[in-house]
Structures are given as C-alpha cells and as structure tokens.
C-alpha cells in the first residue's frame, strides 16, 4: 500500500479506496484545476479526512459514468 492510496477495511469486508488529488489526476488524466472545478461543481464527489480532500473509488466510477452518459446524450 502506498501513502498516496489509502485502504480502509470495514466489518462488511468491503474495501473503500480513497485517492488523493494527484492520484485522481492520474486516474482521470485531468489537470489539478479541472479536478478542483469538478469537485466545486459537485460533479466529482469527495470526502474530507482532517485537512485532506480524498476522492472515493465510487466517486471516480460515478464521474466516469456521468461523462459517458453526457457523451451518449450529445451524440
């Protein structure tokens, strides 16, 4: 496990992956500015742990699904 990606085990045995902003930038191949804009508008969901802003794996999957839906609607 790297320091950039944190895994938390819950009693239900589901893994919750939390990504820091640089990890989300790499996963989504977007700039820091775009990531923060998507967070600000609510299109990309995140959580706070102390001072850290973390993006859940579900948040990233939901954002990708949103982009796919918008692409289909535009076609």
Backbone torsions as a table, in degrees:
resi	resn	phi	psi	omega
1	UNK	NA	132.4	178.8
2	UNK	-90.6	166.6	176.9
3	UNK	-73.9	-21.3	-178.3
4	UNK	-76.7	-31.2	179.9
5	UNK	-114.9	124.5	-179.4
6	UNK	-108.3	137.6	175.8
7	UNK	-116.4	135.9	178.0
8	UNK	-123.2	127.1	178.2
9	UNK	-91.1	134.1	175.4
10	UNK	-107.5	168.3	-179.2
11	UNK	-63.7	-23.8	-179.3
12	UNK	-81.8	3.7	177.8
13	UNK	70.1	9.0	173.7
14	UNK	-82.9	141.4	175.9
15	UNK	-95.1	134.2	174.8
16	UNK	-110.9	116.1	-179.6
17	UNK	-98.1	133.5	179.1
18	UNK	-120.7	129.4	-176.6
19	UNK	-114.0	137.2	173.0
20	UNK	-75.9	165.8	-177.2
21	UNK	-54.8	-46.7	179.2
22	UNK	-60.6	-33.7	177.3
23	UNK	-66.9	-43.8	178.5
24	UNK	-63.1	-37.6	177.6
25	UNK	-59.5	-43.9	179.1
26	UNK	-68.3	-45.3	-178.2
27	UNK	-62.3	-42.7	-176.4
28	UNK	-93.3	-7.6	-178.9
29	UNK	54.7	50.0	179.8
30	UNK	-128.7	156.8	179.3
31	UNK	-75.0	163.8	177.6
32	UNK	-58.3	-42.6	-179.7
33	UNK	-60.9	-44.2	-179.7
34	UNK	-66.2	-41.8	178.8
35	UNK	-59.0	-48.5	-179.3
36	UNK	-65.7	-34.5	176.5
37	UNK	-65.3	-41.5	178.7
38	UNK	-66.7	-36.3	175.4
39	UNK	-65.4	-44.8	-177.8
40	UNK	-61.5	-39.0	-178.3
41	UNK	-83.1	-8.7	178.8
42	UNK	86.8	3.9	179.2
43	UNK	-73.9	-28.1	176.9
44	UNK	-118.9	120.7	-175.7
45	UNK	-88.9	150.0	178.5
46	UNK	-148.2	171.8	175.7
47	UNK	-129.9	162.6	176.0
48	UNK	-114.8	137.2	173.4
49	UNK	-126.5	103.1	-173.4
50	UNK	65.3	-124.2	178.4
51	UNK	-93.6	-7.5	-175.7
52	UNK	-83.9	136.1	172.5
53	UNK	-96.4	121.8	-176.8
54	UNK	-122.8	142.6	179.7
55	UNK	-110.2	127.7	-178.7
56	UNK	-77.4	157.5	176.4
57	UNK	-60.6	-38.9	177.2
58	UNK	-64.1	-38.3	177.4
59	UNK	-60.4	-40.5	178.6
60	UNK	-68.5	-44.8	178.4
61	UNK	-61.3	-43.1	179.8
62	UNK	-64.2	-38.1	179.2
63	UNK	-65.5	-42.9	177.9
64	UNK	-62.9	-42.1	177.9
65	UNK	-61.8	-39.3	177.3
66	UNK	-62.0	-44.5	178.5
67	UNK	-62.6	-40.9	178.4
68	UNK	-64.2	-42.8	179.5
69	UNK	-61.9	-45.1	179.1
70	UNK	-63.3	-37.2	178.8
71	UNK	-66.2	-40.3	178.4
72	UNK	-66.1	-41.0	-179.8
73	UNK	-66.7	-32.3	-179.3
74	UNK	-76.2	-21.3	-177.0
75	UNK	-79.3	NA	NA
